């Protein structure tokens, strides 16, 4: 598998500046994140298919970054276990996904 080294270095510098850790540790965490990305994408697609969801889905924070908010009281359509690489230990966390029908633009 080929990795985008530019993106890995950008992520390492971002972590280095944000977390005030050594650059070696930041680079390690960036590599763990890069290696976890295809595994996470596969897990998300499998969970989405198992739940029978066809609409666009994102996590709560993913929708927030896209300029939307999840409507209060909405239940997640599906969830799956993902690898969290930014802490450097490859820990597993449970992610919950909401559909496009469950969000609204953030009010200004």
Kinemage of the C-alpha trace (Angstrom):
@kinemage 1
@onewidth
@group {chain A} dominant
@subgroup {mainchain}
@vectorlist {calphas} color= white
{ca unk a 1} P 0.000 0.000 0.000
{ca unk a 2} L 1.209 3.501 -0.833
{ca unk a 3} L 0.866 6.252 1.758
{ca unk a 4} L 0.693 9.984 1.130
{ca unk a 5} L 3.885 11.065 2.902
{ca unk a 6} L 3.001 14.732 2.603
{ca unk a 7} L -0.223 14.231 4.549
{ca unk a 8} L 1.561 12.133 7.165
{ca unk a 9} L 4.151 14.868 7.718
{ca unk a 10} L 1.446 17.557 7.865
{ca unk a 11} L -0.414 15.496 10.472
{ca unk a 12} L 2.819 15.006 12.445
{ca unk a 13} L 3.507 18.748 12.510
{ca unk a 14} L -0.098 19.428 13.499
{ca unk a 15} L 0.140 16.974 16.410
{ca unk a 16} L 3.583 18.314 17.404
{ca unk a 17} L 2.299 21.871 17.666
{ca unk a 18} L -1.077 21.015 19.188
{ca unk a 19} L -0.031 18.477 21.824
{ca unk a 20} L 3.468 19.780 22.596
{ca unk a 21} L 4.999 16.296 22.366
{ca unk a 22} L 8.312 15.307 20.801
{ca unk a 23} L 8.370 15.305 17.012
{ca unk a 24} L 9.295 11.601 17.008
{ca unk a 25} L 6.136 10.809 18.993
{ca unk a 26} L 4.051 13.052 16.714
{ca unk a 27} L 5.438 11.271 13.646
{ca unk a 28} L 4.697 7.874 15.217
{ca unk a 29} L 1.097 8.907 15.900
{ca unk a 30} L 0.691 10.251 12.364
{ca unk a 31} L 1.870 6.902 10.938
{ca unk a 32} L -0.495 4.952 13.208
{ca unk a 33} L -3.362 7.159 11.997
{ca unk a 34} L -2.378 6.665 8.351
{ca unk a 35} L -2.236 2.895 8.744
{ca unk a 36} L -5.575 2.821 10.590
{ca unk a 37} L -7.447 4.895 7.972
{ca unk a 38} L -8.097 2.094 5.421
{ca unk a 39} L -9.089 -0.326 8.188
{ca unk a 40} L -11.498 2.225 9.633
{ca unk a 41} L -13.019 2.958 6.211
{ca unk a 42} L -13.600 -0.760 5.660
{ca unk a 43} L -15.241 -1.140 9.085
{ca unk a 44} L -17.522 1.838 8.460
{ca unk a 45} L -18.668 0.507 5.074
{ca unk a 46} L -19.305 -2.966 6.517
{ca unk a 47} L -21.362 -1.593 9.430
{ca unk a 48} L -23.273 0.731 7.094
{ca unk a 49} L -24.087 -2.155 4.735
{ca unk a 50} L -25.124 -4.408 7.639
{ca unk a 51} L -27.512 -1.707 8.875
{ca unk a 52} L -28.934 -1.248 5.353
{ca unk a 53} L -28.133 2.469 5.254
{ca unk a 54} L -27.734 4.128 1.854
{ca unk a 55} L -27.709 7.833 2.738
{ca unk a 56} L -24.569 9.831 3.495
{ca unk a 57} L -23.432 9.346 7.078
{ca unk a 58} L -20.899 11.005 9.351
{ca unk a 59} L -20.149 11.160 13.041
{ca unk a 60} L -21.551 13.991 15.139
{ca unk a 61} L -18.228 15.853 14.897
{ca unk a 62} L -17.980 15.092 11.178
{ca unk a 63} L -21.294 16.804 10.541
{ca unk a 64} L -20.201 19.700 12.762
{ca unk a 65} L -17.049 20.191 10.663
{ca unk a 66} L -19.226 20.171 7.531
{ca unk a 67} L -21.379 23.012 8.924
{ca unk a 68} L -24.335 20.958 10.158
{ca unk a 69} L -25.702 19.970 13.523
{ca unk a 70} L -27.463 16.760 14.444
{ca unk a 71} L -31.099 17.414 15.304
{ca unk a 72} L -31.659 17.091 19.051
{ca unk a 73} L -32.999 13.688 20.025
{ca unk a 74} L -31.797 11.880 16.899
{ca unk a 75} L -30.575 8.335 17.436
{ca unk a 76} L -27.464 7.111 15.642
{ca unk a 77} L -28.226 4.954 12.593
{ca unk a 78} L -25.333 2.587 13.296
{ca unk a 79} L -22.075 2.336 15.164
{ca unk a 80} L -18.777 0.547 14.777
{ca unk a 81} L -15.435 0.113 16.517
{ca unk a 82} L -12.648 2.217 14.999
{ca unk a 83} L -8.918 2.551 15.636
{ca unk a 84} L -7.901 5.870 17.172
{ca unk a 85} L -4.357 6.515 15.996
{ca unk a 86} L -3.768 10.059 17.230
{ca unk a 87} L -2.978 8.900 20.756
{ca unk a 88} L -0.306 6.604 19.383
{ca unk a 89} L -1.534 3.438 21.071
{ca unk a 90} L -4.020 2.264 18.436
{ca unk a 91} L -6.851 2.210 20.994
{ca unk a 92} L -10.321 1.169 19.865
{ca unk a 93} L -13.282 3.516 20.282
{ca unk a 94} L -16.945 3.252 19.441
{ca unk a 95} L -18.096 5.679 16.764
{ca unk a 96} L -21.758 6.462 16.110
{ca unk a 97} L -22.974 7.652 12.722
{ca unk a 98} L -25.884 9.928 11.824
{ca unk a 99} L -27.503 10.298 8.407
{ca unk a 100} L -28.044 13.353 6.241
{ca unk a 101} L -31.760 13.192 7.064
{ca unk a 102} L -30.915 13.760 10.753
{ca unk a 103} L -29.025 17.017 10.401
{ca unk a 104} L -29.738 20.677 9.743
{ca unk a 105} L -27.477 23.602 8.846
{ca unk a 106} L -25.970 25.341 11.862
{ca unk a 107} L -28.003 28.466 12.615
{ca unk a 108} L -25.926 31.634 12.350
